[in-house]
């Protein structure tokens, strides 16, 4: 009851002089529909924010409920109000900080909420769909690209050095346990390719980049030292 009263008081103070509502971008990748609906009701009921959900990846540094805010936020009270509303929906904010330059929402009157269910194991945040990407080869003369599709299928595009003939190897990819994945070609009864997942950060002039690298453990057709890399901006 006290929490609801606090939210109401904060919202009332926020209404004064508030012509344009800031937008809250909710990173709800790990929430189920019921949890999303709870957050939506809390924010829409306050009538103080525009709210938008997305399924974007989390920065690897975020392992708890976090609220990030733009330096162009017009009403500083929005930070405490959004935090209170998130808590009323069952997601207390444990970390608050300003958005870093290069983030999509940096130049907007906005906040970003990264929400995680209580029962999630943060050590396994890299789930199956996080790996479903197109990867570029490094140190793989025969490889053009490796694509892991969300439905569990893969395409490995390769070429022959002499004939320069491109071919596509297809099949299923499996992610049984971090940090390994395996590729099983169509028609085979076993997996032929095995990779170890590695994660690291980099940066360019625009922003930080989170890299996923699949390092070949049994090169075979692929050359020793072969790996595949995908980068996502933070």
MARVOMI-397848 format. One line per field, with one value per residue (C-alpha): x, z, y. Coordinates in steps of 0.05 Angstrom, whole numbers, plus 5000, padded with zeros to 4 digits. Example, Ala and Ser with C-alpha at 12.3 -4.5 7.8 and 13.67 -1.06 7.14 Angstrom:
BEGIN
x: 5246 5273
z: 5156 5143
y: 4910 4979
END
This chain:
BEGIN
x: 5000 5057 5091 5028 5021 5094 5084 5022 5058 5117 5071 5032 5096 5119 5055 5071 5099 5104 5079 5117 5123 5191 5195 5213 5245 5235 5284 5239 5276 5273 5202 5142 5076 5047 5107 5107 5033 5047 5100 5056 4998 5042 5070 5008 4967 5012 5000 5068 5108 5107 5128 5159 5180 5235 5271 5342 5403 5427 5497 5539 5552 5479 5462 5408 5347 5376 5350 5391 5372 5390 5430 5376 5322 5278 5249 5299 5240 5225 5282 5253 5182 5202 5241 5180 5133 5180 5182 5106 5105 5150 5217 5255 5312 5380 5424 5415 5463 5467 5466 5533 5546 5533 5471 5408 5370 5428 5401 5327 5284 5283 5299 5316 5295 5331 5288 5304 5257 5276 5283 5333 5404 5447 5504 5461 5436 5467 5408 5394 5364 5424 5467 5421 5462 5504 5579 5638 5699 5768 5826 5780 5803 5746 5690 5647 5596 5561 5488 5453 5378 5328 5293 5355 5380 5447 5478 5553 5574 5641 5683 5736 5803 5819 5752 5723 5658 5611 5571 5524 5526 5460 5436 5418 5456 5451 5467 5465 5509 5550 5601 5595 5553 5553 5532 5500 5496 5432 5432 5483 5468 5520 5549 5611 5630 5641 5654 5670 5634 5676 5652 5692 5684 5713 5699 5703 5692 5616 5606 5626 5615 5598 5630 5610 5664 5654 5722 5728 5748 5756 5773 5770 5745 5757 5829 5863 5852 5786 5731 5668 5652 5591 5591 5531 5534 5519
z: 5000 5018 4952 4913 4953 4939 4865 4865 4901 4854 4794 4819 4826 4758 4725 4740 4677 4641 4570 4535 4565 4564 4531 4571 4527 4562 4544 4556 4522 4583 4606 4591 4567 4637 4663 4604 4615 4688 4670 4615 4663 4714 4666 4624 4687 4711 4646 4654 4603 4533 4536 4482 4489 4449 4445 4437 4467 4536 4544 4576 4636 4657 4703 4746 4737 4711 4693 4645 4629 4575 4594 4556 4603 4613 4681 4731 4773 4717 4742 4812 4785 4733 4786 4832 4776 4757 4830 4834 4774 4811 4783 4834 4801 4830 4785 4757 4712 4653 4582 4548 4484 4422 4452 4408 4461 4482 4447 4467 4526 4548 4596 4585 4632 4629 4667 4690 4723 4793 4773 4717 4725 4703 4685 4629 4599 4533 4510 4445 4409 4429 4384 4323 4281 4218 4233 4191 4185 4213 4191 4149 4076 4053 4092 4070 4127 4180 4195 4256 4247 4305 4283 4297 4226 4199 4133 4125 4060 4033 3970 3938 3932 3861 3827 3869 3869 3926 3962 4022 4077 4114 4176 4249 4304 4377 4440 4496 4547 4551 4522 4465 4402 4350 4277 4249 4173 4138 4129 4184 4249 4289 4295 4254 4275 4346 4369 4434 4448 4470 4487 4489 4482 4431 4408 4349 4341 4349 4409 4447 4411 4442 4403 4399 4372 4353 4356 4317 4361 4306 4242 4194 4130 4162 4173 4242 4278 4242 4279 4264 4294 4302 4333 4365 4384 4457
y: 5000 5048 5033 5052 5116 5134 5122 5166 5223 5220 5218 5279 5319 5297 5321 5394 5426 5359 5371 5316 5247 5213 5145 5083 5029 4963 4908 4849 4793 4748 4765 4722 4753 4758 4795 4843 4857 4873 4924 4953 4963 4997 5048 5060 5068 5125 5163 5195 5156 5128 5056 5012 4939 4907 4840 4868 4835 4857 4886 4832 4878 4878 4820 4853 4898 4964 5032 5075 5147 5197 5259 5297 5274 5335 5316 5285 5261 5212 5168 5157 5151 5098 5061 5060 5038 4982 4959 4961 4913 4864 4887 4929 4967 4949 4992 5063 5100 5148 5122 5121 5159 5117 5084 5089 5129 5175 5237 5228 5245 5173 5118 5044 4988 4921 4871 4801 4750 4728 4655 4667 4642 4701 4654 4625 4691 4670 4629 4592 4652 4697 4654 4656 4704 4709 4700 4722 4676 4690 4647 4603 4605 4560 4592 4651 4655 4614 4629 4599 4607 4614 4550 4509 4503 4527 4547 4542 4577 4553 4556 4513 4548 4525 4526 4583 4545 4564 4512 4512 4460 4455 4419 4429 4465 4446 4485 4434 4469 4533 4545 4494 4486 4431 4426 4364 4362 4340 4265 4252 4215 4253 4322 4335 4406 4430 4501 4536 4601 4660 4730 4794 4870 4917 4988 5034 5109 5100 5054 4992 4925 4858 4801 4728 4683 4610 4576 4511 4452 4400 4438 4379 4411 4479 4500 4501 4567 4577 4616 4655 4723 4767 4837 4873 4947 4962
END
